């Protein structure tokens, strides 16, 4: 088994590790770009400095559909509107788009699969002075570079990122609720390797607290000191650079449970497929549904919101709402959400029709409400002082969705969905 796993990990590492040529090309492009904005900073007499962050700086970049390099501009504390200042610095740069958030940052497309993200941050001496999570990025880069020098651990970080990416668990975005790159780097360092990390993840049953730098004496201190809103994750990973921060606050229970299953499956039966994003075969799914007597529906949704975390979270929120509406009238056998990273997503549902549903009415003592209920529903019965009716169902999911769309057009619009269609 060990030989098989090692062979798989060796092959995956060759696949995901950027070549020297790719890294050199990226570095050259980066140097040219940084040179331009450094000149702009100097010409505009702005007190700021540049540092490179993210996976590229920490040496843990993996091959993906597109590369991005984080470029941070650290502004002196005397500067206030640093997003607007960054916009001025980038004034003569081509292909710049603004990404709106708690603090605006900027995306520069170099090519169709390579871009820079320029992020304004405050230059701080004490970490509690941070106004934004990105203000901590400088300390994150310094910590990882100082702690992780072993090539084996760096390679194991690449494997962990590839494993999470292949299983849709990579990213702290709200439509993923998974492991950030920085969190994975900390976890691989803490567990001293990729396989040890996987084994440790399978054993977690209750809330786990990981405090690498031993900032706290006990679990109670952690729970008292970190913001309660940031303690919902199944693992609390105390940020070594800032002890009041949970580096895994974005990790949801559902994502983690899915991840645990994947870890157990891989350790039991290791395959290369465990690192690959599984494309949903909608045709096959529809055939299997029909064979079992179920209905299959593939739905497309679009939003005009900003692509990435904003669009993804809106599309996911609407998917969850729609799932709840469908569940009232159908037994959901399977469902899924597939976001393309842009402004659209696909939802699929496999359902079994309910023959009837129970309609709950008012209390028997509420005479006026009872009168209205009886007018709407002819056959009623009383149970424990409350009035009920049974409604027979004879419509398909497709008809239900079309009727629901027409009836709730305003709600769909209010939820930032610009288009909803059945494929």
C-alpha positions in Angstrom: 0.0 0.0 0.0 2.8 2.4 1.0 4.5 1.9 -2.4 1.3 2.5 -4.3 0.6 5.8 -2.4 4.2 7.0 -2.9 3.9 6.3 -6.6 0.6 8.3 -6.9 2.0 11.2 -4.9 5.1 11.3 -7.0 3.0 11.5 -10.2 0.6 14.1 -8.8 3.6 16.3 -7.7 5.0 16.2 -11.2 1.6 17.3 -12.5 0.9 20.2 -10.1 4.4 21.6 -9.6 5.0 24.5 -12.0 8.1 24.0 -14.2 11.2 26.2 -13.8 10.3 27.8 -17.1 6.8 28.7 -16.0 8.1 30.2 -12.7 10.8 32.1 -14.6 8.3 33.5 -17.1 5.9 34.5 -14.2 8.8 36.1 -12.3 9.9 38.1 -15.3 6.4 39.4 -16.0 6.1 40.2 -12.3 9.3 42.1 -12.2 8.3 44.3 -15.2 4.9 45.0 -13.7 6.3 45.8 -10.2 8.8 48.1 -11.8 6.0 50.2 -13.4 4.0 50.6 -10.2 7.1 51.4 -8.2 7.9 54.3 -10.6 4.3 55.5 -10.3 4.6 55.4 -6.4 7.8 57.4 -6.6 6.4 59.9 -9.1 3.2 60.5 -7.1 5.3 60.9 -3.9 3.3 58.2 -2.0 4.8 56.7 1.1 4.4 53.0 0.3 6.3 49.8 -0.4 5.6 46.7 -2.4 5.8 43.1 -1.3 4.7 39.9 -3.0 2.4 37.6 -1.1 0.2 34.5 -1.6 1.3 31.1 -2.7 3.8 32.5 -5.2 5.8 34.3 -2.5 5.6 31.3 -0.1 6.8 28.9 -2.8 3.5 26.8 -2.7 2.0 27.7 -6.0 0.2 24.8 -7.8 -0.8 24.4 -11.4 -4.4 25.4 -12.0 -6.6 26.6 -14.8 -5.3 30.1 -14.2 -2.4 31.6 -12.2 -2.6 34.6 -10.0 0.1 36.5 -8.1 -0.8 38.7 -5.1 1.0 42.1 -5.1 0.5 44.0 -1.9 1.1 47.8 -1.6 1.9 48.6 2.0 0.9 52.2 2.7 2.2 54.3 5.6 -0.5 54.9 8.2 -0.8 58.6 7.3 -2.5 57.6 4.1 -6.3 57.1 4.6 -8.2 56.1 1.4 -5.6 53.5 0.3 -7.9 51.8 -2.3 -8.3 55.1 -4.1 -4.6 55.7 -3.9 -3.9 52.3 -5.4 -6.3 53.2 -8.3 -4.3 56.3 -9.0 -1.0 54.3 -8.9 -2.5 51.9 -11.5 -3.9 54.7 -13.7 -1.6 54.1 -16.7 -1.8 50.3 -16.4 -3.9 48.4 -19.0 -6.7 45.7 -18.3 -7.4 46.8 -14.7 -10.7 45.9 -13.1 -11.9 46.8 -9.6 -12.9 44.0 -7.2 -15.3 45.5 -4.6 -15.1 44.3 -1.0 -14.5 45.5 2.5 -11.6 47.2 0.9 -11.4 47.5 -2.9 -8.5 45.8 -4.7 -7.6 45.4 -8.3 -7.2 42.6 -10.9 -4.9 43.0 -13.9 -5.3 40.5 -16.7 -1.9 39.7 -18.2 -3.3 36.9 -20.4 -6.4 34.7 -20.4 -4.9 32.4 -17.7 -2.6 34.7 -15.8 -3.3 37.8 -13.8 -2.1 39.9 -10.9 -4.1 41.1 -7.9 -2.9 44.4 -6.5 -4.1 44.7 -2.9 -3.7 47.8 -0.7 -2.8 47.2 2.9 -1.8 49.2 5.9 1.8 49.1 7.1 1.4 48.1 10.7 3.8 47.3 13.6 1.3 45.8 16.0 -1.1 43.2 14.5 -4.1 44.4 16.4 -3.9 47.7 14.4 -5.1 45.8 11.3 -8.3 47.1 9.8 -8.6 44.3 7.3 -7.5 40.7 7.1 -5.2 41.5 4.2 -3.2 43.8 6.6 -1.9 40.5 8.1 -0.6 39.1 4.8 2.9 40.4 5.3 3.2 38.6 8.6 1.8 35.4 7.0 4.5 35.4 4.3 7.3 36.0 6.8 6.1 33.3 9.1 5.8 30.6 6.5 9.2 31.5 4.9 10.8 31.4 8.4 9.2 28.1 9.5 9.1 26.0 6.3 12.5 25.4 4.6 12.2 21.7 4.0 11.6 20.8 0.3 9.6 17.7 1.5 7.1 19.9 3.5 6.8 22.3 0.6 6.0 19.5 -1.7 3.5 18.1 0.7 1.8 21.5 0.8 1.5 21.3 -3.0 -0.1 17.9 -2.6 -2.5 19.1 0.1 -3.6 22.1 -2.1 -4.0 19.8 -5.2 -6.1 17.3 -3.1 -8.4 20.0 -1.7 -8.6 21.7 -5.1 -9.6 18.5 -6.8 -12.3 17.9 -4.2 -13.8 21.4 -4.2 -12.5 22.1 -0.7 -9.8 24.7 -1.5 -10.6 28.3 -0.8 -12.1 30.4 2.0 -14.7 31.9 -0.3 -18.2 31.7 0.9 -19.3 29.5 -2.0 -16.6 27.0 -1.0 -16.2 27.3 2.8 -13.0 25.3 2.6 -9.3 25.5 3.5 -7.4 28.6 2.5 -3.9 28.3 1.1 -2.4 29.7 4.3 -4.4 27.4 6.5 -3.2 24.3 4.5 0.4 25.5 4.8 0.0 25.8 8.6 -1.7 22.4 8.9 1.0 20.5 6.8 3.7 22.2 8.9 1.9 21.2 12.1 1.3 17.6 11.1 4.7 17.3 9.4 3.4 15.9 6.1 0.5 15.4 3.8 -0.4 11.8 4.7 -0.2 12.6 8.4 -2.5 15.5 7.8 -5.1 13.3 6.0 -5.0 10.7 8.8 -5.4 13.4 11.5 -8.4 14.8 9.6 -10.2 11.5 9.6 -9.9 11.2 13.4 -11.5 14.6 14.3 -15.0 14.0 15.8 -15.5 17.1 17.9 -14.2 20.7 17.7 -10.5 20.5 17.3 -8.2 23.3 18.5 -4.7 23.6 16.9 -2.4 26.2 18.5 1.0 25.8 16.8 2.8 28.5 18.8 1.1 27.6 22.1 -0.3 31.0 22.5 -2.9 29.7 25.0 -2.7 27.5 28.0 -5.9 25.6 27.4 -9.0 25.3 25.3 -11.1 27.5 27.5 -8.7 30.4 27.0 -9.0 30.0 23.2 -12.8 30.0 23.3 -12.8 33.1 25.6 -10.3 35.2 23.6 -11.3 34.6 19.9 -14.5 36.3 18.6 -17.4 33.9 19.1 -18.5 34.5 15.5 -15.2 33.0 14.3 -15.6 29.8 16.4 -18.2 27.9 14.3 -15.7 25.9 12.3 -15.0 22.3 13.1 -11.3 23.1 13.5 -10.1 26.2 15.3 -6.6 27.0 13.9 -5.0 29.7 16.0 -3.1 32.0 13.6 0.5 31.8 14.8 1.0 35.5 13.8 -2.1 36.8 15.5 -3.6 34.7 18.3 -7.1 36.3 18.2 -7.7 35.0 14.7 -9.0 31.6 13.7 -7.3 30.8 10.4 -10.0 28.3 9.6 -13.0 30.4 10.4 -14.4 29.9 6.9 -14.4 26.1 7.0 -18.0 24.8 7.3 -19.2 21.6 8.9 -20.6 20.3 5.5 -17.4 21.0 3.6 -15.3 19.3 6.4 -17.5 16.2 6.6 -17.2 15.8 2.8 -13.5 16.3 3.1 -13.2 13.7 5.8 -15.0 11.1 3.6 -12.6 11.9 0.8 -9.6 11.4 3.1 -10.9 8.1 4.4 -11.6 6.9 0.9 -8.1 7.8 -0.4 -6.3 6.3 2.6 -8.3 3.1 2.1 -8.0 2.9 -1.7 -5.5 5.5 -3.0 -6.1 6.6 -6.6 -5.0 9.5 -8.8 -8.7 10.3 -9.4 -8.8 11.6 -5.8 -6.8 14.6 -6.9 -8.9 15.4 -10.0 -12.1 17.5 -10.2 -14.9 15.2 -11.0 -17.0 16.6 -13.8 -20.7 15.9 -13.4 -22.0 13.8 -16.2 -25.5 15.2 -16.5 -26.6 12.9 -19.3 -25.7 9.8 -17.2 -27.4 11.3 -14.2 -30.6 11.9 -16.1 -30.6 8.3 -17.5 -30.1 6.9 -14.0 -32.9 9.0 -12.6 -35.3 7.9 -15.3 -34.4 4.3 -14.8 -35.4 4.6 -11.1 -38.6 6.4 -11.9 -37.3 9.8 -10.7 -37.4 13.2 -12.4 -34.1 15.0 -13.3 -33.9 18.7 -13.8 -30.9 20.8 -14.8 -31.2 24.5 -14.1 -29.0 27.5 -15.1 -28.8 30.6 -13.0 -27.1 33.9 -13.7 -26.4 37.0 -11.6 -25.1 40.5 -12.5 -23.0 40.6 -9.4 -19.2 40.8 -9.4 -17.7 37.4 -10.4 -15.9 35.5 -7.7 -16.9 35.4 -4.1 -19.8 37.9 -4.5 -21.4 36.1 -7.5 -20.7 32.7 -6.1 -22.2 33.4 -2.7 -25.4 34.9 -4.3 -25.8 31.9 -6.6 -25.2 29.5 -3.7 -27.7 31.3 -1.5 -30.3 31.2 -4.2 -29.6 27.4 -4.8 -30.2 26.7 -1.1 -33.4 28.7 -1.1 -34.7 27.0 -4.2 -33.8 23.6 -2.6 -36.0 24.5 0.3 -38.9 25.4 -1.9 -38.6 22.2 -4.0 -38.4 20.1 -0.8 -41.9 21.2 0.2 -43.4 19.3 -2.8 -40.8 16.7 -3.8 -38.5 14.2 -2.1 -35.0 15.2 -3.2 -32.9 12.1 -4.0 -29.9 14.0 -5.2 -28.9 17.6 -5.9 -25.8 19.7 -6.8 -24.3 23.1 -7.3 -21.7 23.8 -9.9 -20.2 27.3 -10.1 -18.0 28.4 -13.0 -16.2 31.1 -11.2 -17.8 33.8 -13.3 -21.4 35.0 -13.1 -23.4 31.8 -13.7 -24.0 28.4 -12.0 -25.8 25.1 -12.7 -28.1 23.4 -10.3 -29.3 19.9 -10.7 -32.1 18.1 -8.8 -33.2 14.4 -8.9 -36.6 14.1 -7.2 -39.4 11.8 -6.4 -42.9 13.2 -6.6 -44.8 13.3 -3.3 -48.4 12.0 -3.9 -49.8 14.6 -1.4 -48.8 17.1 1.2 -50.2 18.2 4.5 -51.4 21.8 4.6 -51.3 23.2 8.1 -54.1 25.7 8.9 -55.0 28.0 11.9 -56.1 27.0 15.3 -59.8 26.0 15.5 -60.5 28.9 17.8 -59.4 31.5 15.2 -62.8 31.7 13.5 -62.0 34.2 10.7 -58.8 32.4 9.7 -60.6 29.1 9.8 -63.3 30.5 7.5 -60.7 31.7 4.9 -58.9 28.3 5.1 -62.1 26.3 4.5 -62.9 28.6 1.5 -59.5 27.8 0.0 -59.4 24.1 0.9 -62.7 22.2 0.6 -61.7 19.0 2.5 -60.4 19.7 6.0 -59.9 17.9 9.3 -59.1 18.9 12.9 -56.3 17.4 15.0 -55.4 18.7 18.5 -57.3 21.9 18.0 -55.7 22.8 14.7 -57.2 22.6 11.2 -55.5 20.8 8.3 -56.1 19.8 4.7 -54.4 17.3 2.4 -53.4 18.5 -1.1 -53.0 16.0 -3.9 -50.0 16.7 -6.1 -50.0 16.0 -9.8 -47.3 18.3 -11.3 -43.8 17.7 -12.4 -40.7 19.5 -11.0 -40.4 21.3 -14.4 -43.9 22.7 -14.2 -43.4 23.5 -10.5 -40.3 25.5 -11.3 -41.9 27.4 -14.2 -44.9 28.3 -12.0 -42.7 29.2 -9.1 -40.6 31.5 -11.4 -43.7 33.4 -12.5 -45.1 33.7 -9.0 -41.9 34.8 -7.4 -40.3 37.0 -10.1 -39.7 39.8 -7.6 -38.1 37.6 -5.0 -35.8 36.1 -7.6 -34.7 39.6 -8.6 -34.3 40.7 -4.9 -31.9 37.7 -4.5 -29.7 39.1 -7.3 -30.6 36.4 -9.9 -30.9 38.0 -13.3 -31.8 34.8 -15.3 -33.2 31.3 -14.4 -33.7 28.7 -17.0 -34.3 24.9 -17.4 -31.8 23.3 -19.8 
